[in-house]
């Protein structure tokens, strides 16, 4: 490899690291019914919020609430995947030649 190519590869590595850091520090907020989930780009769950109007009146309500937490968390994960693909896809295309 010549020095110009090495510099381009090093620059791309720095750009990829900055992009990964941006993904990790991005909050993804999704809702399902009265549940809102905030998850960071590294998939760490930051917060679960509930609509103040929601009242648990039965065991079925609790089961439904649990299902909504799972659904909102799954949706946040899908948004993280999509965002990551959008941000990192260009690097995958560039690295295809290596």
FIZADREN-243078 format. One record per atom (N, C-alpha, C, O): residue number from 1; atom name; x, y, z. Coordinates in pm, whole numbers, plus 50000, padded with zeros to 5 digits. Layout:
REM FIZADREN-243078
+------+------+-------+-------+-------+
! gufi ! loke !    px !    py !    pz !
+------+------+-------+-------+-------+
!  NUM !   CA !     X !     Y !     Z !
...
+------+------+-------+-------+-------+
REM end
This chain:
REM FIZADREN-243078
+------+------+-------+-------+-------+
! gufi ! loke !    px !    py !    pz !
+------+------+-------+-------+-------+
!    1 !    N ! 50085 ! 49881 ! 50000 !
!    1 !   CA ! 50000 ! 50000 ! 50000 !
!    1 !    C ! 50088 ! 50124 ! 50000 !
!    1 !    O ! 50191 ! 50129 ! 50068 !
!    2 !    N ! 50049 ! 50222 ! 49925 !
!    2 !   CA ! 50126 ! 50346 ! 49924 !
!    2 !    C ! 50079 ! 50436 ! 50039 !
!    2 !    O ! 49976 ! 50411 ! 50101 !
!    3 !    N ! 50155 ! 50540 ! 50065 !
!    3 !   CA ! 50125 ! 50627 ! 50180 !
!    3 !    C ! 49992 ! 50699 ! 50166 !
!    3 !    O ! 49925 ! 50722 ! 50267 !
!    4 !    N ! 49951 ! 50734 ! 50046 !
!    4 !   CA ! 49822 ! 50801 ! 50027 !
!    4 !    C ! 49708 ! 50708 ! 50064 !
!    4 !    O ! 49610 ! 50750 ! 50126 !
!    5 !    N ! 49720 ! 50582 ! 50026 !
!    5 !   CA ! 49616 ! 50484 ! 50059 !
!    5 !    C ! 49612 ! 50459 ! 50209 !
!    5 !    O ! 49505 ! 50446 ! 50267 !
!    6 !    N ! 49728 ! 50451 ! 50271 !
!    6 !   CA ! 49734 ! 50430 ! 50416 !
!    6 !    C ! 49667 ! 50546 ! 50489 !
!    6 !    O ! 49593 ! 50525 ! 50585 !
!    7 !    N ! 49692 ! 50668 ! 50444 !
!    7 !   CA ! 49629 ! 50786 ! 50504 !
!    7 !    C ! 49478 ! 50781 ! 50488 !
!    7 !    O ! 49404 ! 50815 ! 50581 !
!    8 !    N ! 49431 ! 50739 ! 50369 !
!    8 !   CA ! 49286 ! 50729 ! 50347 !
!    8 !    C ! 49224 ! 50624 ! 50440 !
!    8 !    O ! 49116 ! 50645 ! 50495 !
!    9 !    N ! 49293 ! 50512 ! 50456 !
!    9 !   CA ! 49243 ! 50406 ! 50544 !
!    9 !    C ! 49241 ! 50455 ! 50689 !
!    9 !    O ! 49145 ! 50430 ! 50761 !
!   10 !    N ! 49345 ! 50525 ! 50731 !
!   10 !   CA ! 49349 ! 50578 ! 50868 !
!   10 !    C ! 49238 ! 50680 ! 50890 !
!   10 !    O ! 49175 ! 50682 ! 50996 !
!   11 !    N ! 49212 ! 50765 ! 50790 !
!   11 !   CA ! 49105 ! 50864 ! 50800 !
!   11 !    C ! 48970 ! 50795 ! 50808 !
!   11 !    O ! 48883 ! 50834 ! 50886 !
!   12 !    N ! 48952 ! 50693 ! 50727 !
!   12 !   CA ! 48826 ! 50619 ! 50729 !
!   12 !    C ! 48806 ! 50552 ! 50865 !
!   12 !    O ! 48695 ! 50549 ! 50917 !
!   13 !    N ! 48912 ! 50499 ! 50922 !
!   13 !   CA ! 48905 ! 50437 ! 51055 !
!   13 !    C ! 48861 ! 50540 ! 51159 !
!   13 !    O ! 48775 ! 50511 ! 51242 !
!   14 !    N ! 48918 ! 50660 ! 51154 !
!   14 !   CA ! 48879 ! 50766 ! 51248 !
!   14 !    C ! 48733 ! 50805 ! 51226 !
!   14 !    O ! 48659 ! 50825 ! 51323 !
!   15 !    N ! 48692 ! 50815 ! 51100 !
!   15 !   CA ! 48553 ! 50849 ! 51069 !
!   15 !    C ! 48457 ! 50742 ! 51122 !
!   15 !    O ! 48352 ! 50772 ! 51177 !
!   16 !    N ! 48495 ! 50616 ! 51103 !
!   16 !   CA ! 48412 ! 50506 ! 51152 !
!   16 !    C ! 48400 ! 50510 ! 51304 !
!   16 !    O ! 48291 ! 50488 ! 51358 !
!   17 !    N ! 48508 ! 50538 ! 51372 !
!   17 !   CA ! 48506 ! 50546 ! 51518 !
!   17 !    C ! 48416 ! 50659 ! 51565 !
!   17 !    O ! 48341 ! 50644 ! 51661 !
!   18 !    N ! 48422 ! 50774 ! 51497 !
!   18 !   CA ! 48335 ! 50886 ! 51532 !
!   18 !    C ! 48188 ! 50850 ! 51508 !
!   18 !    O ! 48101 ! 50884 ! 51587 !
!   19 !    N ! 48163 ! 50781 ! 51398 !
!   19 !   CA ! 48026 ! 50740 ! 51366 !
!   19 !    C ! 47975 ! 50640 ! 51469 !
!   19 !    O ! 47860 ! 50649 ! 51513 !
!   20 !    N ! 48058 ! 50545 ! 51508 !
!   20 !   CA ! 48018 ! 50449 ! 51611 !
!   20 !    C ! 47988 ! 50520 ! 51743 !
!   20 !    O ! 47892 ! 50486 ! 51812 !
!   21 !    N ! 48069 ! 50618 ! 51777 !
!   21 !   CA ! 48046 ! 50696 ! 51899 !
!   21 !    C ! 47913 ! 50772 ! 51889 !
!   21 !    O ! 47839 ! 50779 ! 51987 !
!   22 !    N ! 47884 ! 50827 ! 51773 !
!   22 !   CA ! 47757 ! 50897 ! 51752 !
!   22 !    C ! 47639 ! 50801 ! 51771 !
!   22 !    O ! 47540 ! 50836 ! 51836 !
!   23 !    N ! 47651 ! 50681 ! 51717 !
!   23 !   CA ! 47543 ! 50581 ! 51733 !
!   23 !    C ! 47524 ! 50547 ! 51879 !
!   23 !    O ! 47411 ! 50545 ! 51928 !
!   24 !    N ! 47632 ! 50521 ! 51949 !
!   24 !   CA ! 47625 ! 50484 ! 52091 !
!   24 !    C ! 47558 ! 50593 ! 52174 !
!   24 !    O ! 47483 ! 50563 ! 52266 !
!   25 !    N ! 47585 ! 50719 ! 52142 !
!   25 !   CA ! 47533 ! 50831 ! 52221 !
!   25 !    C ! 47397 ! 50883 ! 52174 !
!   25 !    O ! 47347 ! 50981 ! 52228 !
!   26 !    N ! 47338 ! 50817 ! 52076 !
!   26 !   CA ! 47206 ! 50858 ! 52028 !
!   26 !    C ! 47098 ! 50788 ! 52110 !
!   26 !    O ! 47106 ! 50668 ! 52137 !
!   27 !    N ! 46996 ! 50866 ! 52150 !
!   27 !   CA ! 46881 ! 50810 ! 52221 !
!   27 !    C ! 46773 ! 50772 ! 52120 !
!   27 !    O ! 46744 ! 50847 ! 52027 !
!   28 !    N ! 46715 ! 50655 ! 52140 !
!   28 !   CA ! 46605 ! 50608 ! 52058 !
!   28 !    C ! 46484 ! 50595 ! 52149 !
!   28 !    O ! 46485 ! 50521 ! 52247 !
!   29 !    N ! 46380 ! 50669 ! 52114 !
!   29 !   CA ! 46259 ! 50675 ! 52196 !
!   29 !    C ! 46143 ! 50616 ! 52117 !
!   29 !    O ! 46108 ! 50666 ! 52011 !
!   30 !    N ! 46084 ! 50509 ! 52170 !
!   30 !   CA ! 45973 ! 50444 ! 52103 !
!   30 !    C ! 45859 ! 50425 ! 52203 !
!   30 !    O ! 45880 ! 50415 ! 52324 !
!   31 !    N ! 45738 ! 50419 ! 52148 !
!   31 !   CA ! 45621 ! 50402 ! 52234 !
!   31 !    C ! 45533 ! 50290 ! 52183 !
!   31 !    O ! 45527 ! 50260 ! 52063 !
!   32 !    N ! 45466 ! 50228 ! 52277 !
!   32 !   CA ! 45366 ! 50126 ! 52247 !
!   32 !    C ! 45256 ! 50145 ! 52352 !
!   32 !    O ! 45274 ! 50112 ! 52470 !
!   33 !    N ! 45144 ! 50198 ! 52308 !
!   33 !   CA ! 45037 ! 50226 ! 52404 !
!   33 !    C ! 45085 ! 50326 ! 52507 !
!   33 !    O ! 45141 ! 50430 ! 52472 !
!   34 !    N ! 45063 ! 50296 ! 52635 !
!   34 !   CA ! 45103 ! 50390 ! 52741 !
!   34 !    C ! 45250 ! 50380 ! 52782 !
!   34 !    O ! 45292 ! 50446 ! 52877 !
!   35 !    N ! 45327 ! 50299 ! 52711 !
!   35 !   CA ! 45467 ! 50275 ! 52746 !
!   35 !    C ! 45559 ! 50347 ! 52648 !
!   35 !    O ! 45540 ! 50340 ! 52526 !
!   36 !    N ! 45657 ! 50417 ! 52702 !
!   36 !   CA ! 45763 ! 50477 ! 52621 !
!   36 !    C ! 45895 ! 50425 ! 52672 !
!   36 !    O ! 45921 ! 50423 ! 52793 !
!   37 !    N ! 45979 ! 50382 ! 52579 !
!   37 !   CA ! 46110 ! 50327 ! 52612 !
!   37 !    C ! 46215 ! 50418 ! 52550 !
!   37 !    O ! 46204 ! 50460 ! 52435 !
!   38 !    N ! 46318 ! 50449 ! 52629 !
!   38 !   CA ! 46432 ! 50523 ! 52578 !
!   38 !    C ! 46553 ! 50431 ! 52589 !
!   38 !    O ! 46590 ! 50386 ! 52697 !
!   39 !    N ! 46614 ! 50406 ! 52473 !
!   39 !   CA ! 46728 ! 50315 ! 52466 !
!   39 !    C ! 46842 ! 50387 ! 52396 !
!   39 !    O ! 46820 ! 50462 ! 52301 !
!   40 !    N ! 46962 ! 50364 ! 52443 !
!   40 !   CA ! 47080 ! 50422 ! 52381 !
!   40 !    C ! 47122 ! 50335 ! 52262 !
!   40 !    O ! 47082 ! 50219 ! 52252 !
!   41 !    N ! 47203 ! 50392 ! 52174 !
!   41 !   CA ! 47247 ! 50321 ! 52055 !
!   41 !    C ! 47327 ! 50196 ! 52081 !
!   41 !    O ! 47339 ! 50111 ! 51993 !
!   42 !    N ! 47382 ! 50181 ! 52201 !
!   42 !   CA ! 47453 ! 50058 ! 52236 !
!   42 !    C ! 47358 ! 49955 ! 52296 !
!   42 !    O ! 47401 ! 49853 ! 52350 !
!   43 !    N ! 47227 ! 49984 ! 52287 !
!   43 !   CA ! 47118 ! 49897 ! 52332 !
!   43 !    C ! 47103 ! 49891 ! 52483 !
!   43 !    O ! 47036 ! 49803 ! 52535 !
!   44 !    N ! 47165 ! 49984 ! 52553 !
!   44 !   CA ! 47140 ! 49994 ! 52696 !
!   44 !    C ! 47009 ! 50067 ! 52718 !
!   44 !    O ! 46988 ! 50177 ! 52667 !
!   45 !    N ! 46922 ! 50004 ! 52793 !
!   45 !   CA ! 46792 ! 50062 ! 52823 !
!   45 !    C ! 46812 ! 50174 ! 52924 !
!   45 !    O ! 46862 ! 50152 ! 53034 !
!   46 !    N ! 46774 ! 50295 ! 52886 !
!   46 !   CA ! 46796 ! 50412 ! 52970 !
!   46 !    C ! 46677 ! 50440 ! 53060 !
!   46 !    O ! 46693 ! 50475 ! 53177 !
!   47 !    N ! 46555 ! 50425 ! 53003 !
!   47 !   CA ! 46438 ! 50464 ! 53080 !
!   47 !    C ! 46313 ! 50399 ! 53023 !
!   47 !    O ! 46300 ! 50380 ! 52902 !
!   48 !    N ! 46221 ! 50366 ! 53113 !
!   48 !   CA ! 46087 ! 50320 ! 53075 !
!   48 !    C ! 45989 ! 50415 ! 53142 !
!   48 !    O ! 45991 ! 50434 ! 53263 !
!   49 !    N ! 45902 ! 50475 ! 53060 !
!   49 !   CA ! 45805 ! 50571 ! 53111 !
!   49 !    C ! 45664 ! 50517 ! 53087 !
!   49 !    O ! 45640 ! 50444 ! 52991 !
!   50 !    N ! 45572 ! 50555 ! 53173 !
!   50 !   CA ! 45433 ! 50514 ! 53159 !
!   50 !    C ! 45344 ! 50637 ! 53154 !
!   50 !    O ! 45366 ! 50734 ! 53227 !
!   51 !    N ! 45245 ! 50633 ! 53068 !
!   51 !   CA ! 45145 ! 50740 ! 53059 !
!   51 !    C ! 45077 ! 50753 ! 53195 !
!   51 !    O ! 45033 ! 50654 ! 53254 !
!   52 !    N ! 45068 ! 50875 ! 53243 !
!   52 !   CA ! 45008 ! 50900 ! 53374 !
!   52 !    C ! 44862 ! 50854 ! 53382 !
!   52 !    O ! 44811 ! 50825 ! 53490 !
!   53 !    N ! 44796 ! 50849 ! 53268 !
!   53 !   CA ! 44655 ! 50812 ! 53264 !
!   53 !    C ! 44633 ! 50661 ! 53275 !
!   53 !    O ! 44522 ! 50616 ! 53305 !
!   54 !    N ! 44737 ! 50583 ! 53251 !
!   54 !   CA ! 44721 ! 50437 ! 53251 !
!   54 !    C ! 44706 ! 50387 ! 53394 !
!   54 !    O ! 44786 ! 50420 ! 53482 !
!   55 !    N ! 44605 ! 50306 ! 53415 !
!   55 !   CA ! 44582 ! 50247 ! 53547 !
!   55 !    C ! 44577 ! 50096 ! 53535 !
!   55 !    O ! 44515 ! 50041 ! 53444 !
!   56 !    N ! 44643 ! 50030 ! 53627 !
!   56 !   CA ! 44641 ! 49885 ! 53631 !
!   56 !    C ! 44524 ! 49843 ! 53719 !
!   56 !    O ! 44517 ! 49875 ! 53838 !
!   57 !    N ! 44432 ! 49771 ! 53657 !
!   57 !   CA ! 44313 ! 49729 ! 53731 !
!   57 !    C ! 44303 ! 49578 ! 53745 !
!   57 !    O ! 44223 ! 49529 ! 53824 !
!   58 !    N ! 44384 ! 49505 ! 53669 !
!   58 !   CA ! 44375 ! 49360 ! 53674 !
!   58 !    C ! 44508 ! 49296 ! 53636 !
!   58 !    O ! 44600 ! 49363 ! 53590 !
!   59 !    N ! 44514 ! 49166 ! 53657 !
!   59 !   CA ! 44633 ! 49091 ! 53618 !
!   59 !    C ! 44653 ! 49100 ! 53467 !
!   59 !    O ! 44767 ! 49105 ! 53419 !
!   60 !    N ! 44544 ! 49103 ! 53392 !
!   60 !   CA ! 44553 ! 49115 ! 53246 !
!   60 !    C ! 44616 ! 49248 ! 53206 !
!   60 !    O ! 44691 ! 49254 ! 53108 !
!   61 !    N ! 44586 ! 49355 ! 53281 !
!   61 !   CA ! 44647 ! 49485 ! 53253 !
!   61 !    C ! 44799 ! 49477 ! 53271 !
!   61 !    O ! 44874 ! 49533 ! 53191 !
!   62 !    N ! 44843 ! 49407 ! 53376 !
!   62 !   CA ! 44987 ! 49392 ! 53399 !
!   62 !    C ! 45052 ! 49311 ! 53287 !
!   62 !    O ! 45162 ! 49344 ! 53242 !
!   63 !    N ! 44984 ! 49206 ! 53243 !
!   63 !   CA ! 45038 ! 49125 ! 53133 !
!   63 !    C ! 45047 ! 49208 ! 53005 !
!   63 !    O ! 45145 ! 49200 ! 52931 !
!   64 !    N ! 44942 ! 49288 ! 52980 !
!   64 !   CA ! 44941 ! 49374 ! 52862 !
!   64 !    C ! 45054 ! 49478 ! 52872 !
!   64 !    O ! 45121 ! 49507 ! 52773 !
!   65 !    N ! 45073 ! 49533 ! 52990 !
!   65 !   CA ! 45179 ! 49631 ! 53011 !
!   65 !    C ! 45316 ! 49569 ! 52984 !
!   65 !    O ! 45401 ! 49631 ! 52920 !
!   66 !    N ! 45336 ! 49448 ! 53033 !
!   66 !   CA ! 45463 ! 49378 ! 53009 !
!   66 !    C ! 45484 ! 49356 ! 52859 !
!   66 !    O ! 45594 ! 49374 ! 52809 !
!   67 !    N ! 45378 ! 49316 ! 52789 !
!   67 !   CA ! 45388 ! 49296 ! 52644 !
!   67 !    C ! 45423 ! 49426 ! 52572 !
!   67 !    O ! 45499 ! 49426 ! 52476 !
!   68 !    N ! 45366 ! 49537 ! 52619 !
!   68 !   CA ! 45394 ! 49666 ! 52557 !
!   68 !    C ! 45538 ! 49710 ! 52582 !
!   68 !    O ! 45600 ! 49773 ! 52495 !
!   69 !    N ! 45593 ! 49678 ! 52698 !
!   69 !   CA ! 45733 ! 49709 ! 52727 !
!   69 !    C ! 45822 ! 49631 ! 52631 !
!   69 !    O ! 45916 ! 49686 ! 52574 !
!   70 !    N ! 45791 ! 49503 ! 52614 !
!   70 !   CA ! 45869 ! 49420 ! 52521 !
!   70 !    C ! 45858 ! 49474 ! 52380 !
!   70 !    O ! 45959 ! 49485 ! 52309 !
!   71 !    N ! 45737 ! 49509 ! 52337 !
!   71 !   CA ! 45717 ! 49560 ! 52200 !
!   71 !    C ! 45791 ! 49691 ! 52178 !
!   71 !    O ! 45854 ! 49709 ! 52074 !
!   72 !    N ! 45784 ! 49782 ! 52274 !
!   72 !   CA ! 45853 ! 49911 ! 52259 !
!   72 !    C ! 46005 ! 49892 ! 52257 !
!   72 !    O ! 46075 ! 49960 ! 52183 !
!   73 !    N ! 46054 ! 49799 ! 52339 !
!   73 !   CA ! 46197 ! 49771 ! 52342 !
!   73 !    C ! 46242 ! 49708 ! 52211 !
!   73 !    O ! 46348 ! 49743 ! 52158 !
!   74 !    N ! 46163 ! 49617 ! 52158 !
!   74 !   CA ! 46195 ! 49554 ! 52029 !
!   74 !    C ! 46196 ! 49659 ! 51918 !
!   74 !    O ! 46284 ! 49658 ! 51832 !
!   75 !    N ! 46099 ! 49748 ! 51921 !
!   75 !   CA ! 46091 ! 49855 ! 51821 !
!   75 !    C ! 46213 ! 49945 ! 51829 !
!   75 !    O ! 46268 ! 49986 ! 51726 !
!   76 !    N ! 46257 ! 49978 ! 51950 !
!   76 !   CA ! 46378 ! 50061 ! 51967 !
!   76 !    C ! 46499 ! 49989 ! 51907 !
!   76 !    O ! 46582 ! 50052 ! 51842 !
!   77 !    N ! 46508 ! 49859 ! 51930 !
!   77 !   CA ! 46618 ! 49782 ! 51873 !
!   77 !    C ! 46617 ! 49786 ! 51721 !
!   77 !    O ! 46723 ! 49797 ! 51659 !
!   78 !    N ! 46498 ! 49777 ! 51662 !
!   78 !   CA ! 46487 ! 49785 ! 51516 !
!   78 !    C ! 46529 ! 49923 ! 51466 !
!   78 !    O ! 46593 ! 49933 ! 51361 !
!   79 !    N ! 46493 ! 50027 ! 51539 !
!   79 !   CA ! 46534 ! 50162 ! 51499 !
!   79 !    C ! 46685 ! 50179 ! 51509 !
!   79 !    O ! 46747 ! 50245 ! 51426 !
!   80 !    N ! 46745 ! 50120 ! 51612 !
!   80 !   CA ! 46891 ! 50125 ! 51627 !
!   80 !    C ! 46956 ! 50054 ! 51509 !
!   80 !    O ! 47053 ! 50104 ! 51453 !
!   81 !    N ! 46904 ! 49936 ! 51472 !
!   81 !   CA ! 46959 ! 49862 ! 51358 !
!   81 !    C ! 46951 ! 49946 ! 51230 !
!   81 !    O ! 47048 ! 49953 ! 51155 !
!   82 !    N ! 46837 ! 50008 ! 51207 !
!   82 !   CA ! 46818 ! 50088 ! 51085 !
!   82 !    C ! 46914 ! 50208 ! 51085 !
!   82 !    O ! 46979 ! 50235 ! 50984 !
!   83 !    N ! 46921 ! 50278 ! 51197 !
!   83 !   CA ! 47010 ! 50395 ! 51209 !
!   83 !    C ! 47156 ! 50353 ! 51188 !
!   83 !    O ! 47231 ! 50421 ! 51119 !
!   84 !    N ! 47194 ! 50241 ! 51250 !
!   84 !   CA ! 47331 ! 50192 ! 51237 !
!   84 !    C ! 47362 ! 50158 ! 51092 !
!   84 !    O ! 47470 ! 50192 ! 51042 !
!   85 !    N ! 47269 ! 50093 ! 51025 !
!   85 !   CA ! 47289 ! 50058 ! 50884 !
!   85 !    C ! 47304 ! 50184 ! 50799 !
!   85 !    O ! 47388 ! 50190 ! 50710 !
!   86 !    N ! 47220 ! 50283 ! 50826 !
!   86 !   CA ! 47229 ! 50409 ! 50751 !
!   86 !    C ! 47364 ! 50476 ! 50771 !
!   86 !    O ! 47424 ! 50526 ! 50677 !
!   87 !    N ! 47411 ! 50476 ! 50896 !
!   87 !   CA ! 47536 ! 50545 ! 50927 !
!   87 !    C ! 47660 ! 50466 ! 50886 !
!   87 !    O ! 47758 ! 50524 ! 50840 !
!   88 !    N ! 47656 ! 50334 ! 50903 !
!   88 !   CA ! 47776 ! 50253 ! 50879 !
!   88 !    C ! 47778 ! 50188 ! 50741 !
!   88 !    O ! 47881 ! 50136 ! 50700 !
!   89 !    N ! 47666 ! 50190 ! 50670 !
!   89 !   CA ! 47658 ! 50127 ! 50540 !
!   89 !    C ! 47761 ! 50175 ! 50441 !
!   89 !    O ! 47815 ! 50097 ! 50363 !
!   90 !    N ! 47789 ! 50305 ! 50445 !
!   90 !   CA ! 47887 ! 50361 ! 50350 !
!   90 !    C ! 48027 ! 50302 ! 50373 !
!   90 !    O ! 48104 ! 50285 ! 50279 !
!   91 !    N ! 48058 ! 50272 ! 50499 !
!   91 !   CA ! 48190 ! 50214 ! 50528 !
!   91 !    C ! 48197 ! 50070 ! 50480 !
!   91 !    O ! 48301 ! 50025 ! 50432 !
!   92 !    N ! 48087 ! 49998 ! 50494 !
!   92 !   CA ! 48085 ! 49860 ! 50446 !
!   92 !    C ! 48106 ! 49856 ! 50296 !
!   92 !    O ! 48177 ! 49769 ! 50245 !
!   93 !    N ! 48045 ! 49952 ! 50224 !
!   93 !   CA ! 48063 ! 49957 ! 50080 !
!   93 !    C ! 48209 ! 49987 ! 50045 !
!   93 !    O ! 48265 ! 49928 ! 49953 !
!   94 !    N ! 48270 ! 50080 ! 50120 !
!   94 !   CA ! 48411 ! 50115 ! 50095 !
!   94 !    C ! 48504 ! 49999 ! 50125 !
!   94 !    O ! 48602 ! 49976 ! 50054 !
!   95 !    N ! 48472 ! 49926 ! 50231 !
!   95 !   CA ! 48560 ! 49815 ! 50273 !
!   95 !    C ! 48541 ! 49692 ! 50186 !
!   95 !    O ! 48619 ! 49597 ! 50196 !
!   96 !    N ! 48441 ! 49691 ! 50102 !
!   96 !   CA ! 48417 ! 49577 ! 50014 !
!   96 !    C ! 48535 ! 49544 ! 49927 !
!   96 !    O ! 48553 ! 49428 ! 49887 !
!   97 !    N ! 48616 ! 49643 ! 49896 !
!   97 !   CA ! 48733 ! 49621 ! 49811 !
!   97 !    C ! 48855 ! 49573 ! 49884 !
!   97 !    O ! 48957 ! 49541 ! 49822 !
!   98 !    N ! 48847 ! 49566 ! 50017 !
!   98 !   CA ! 48966 ! 49523 ! 50095 !
!   98 !    C ! 48954 ! 49378 ! 50136 !
!   98 !    O ! 49043 ! 49325 ! 50202 !
+------+------+-------+-------+-------+
REM end
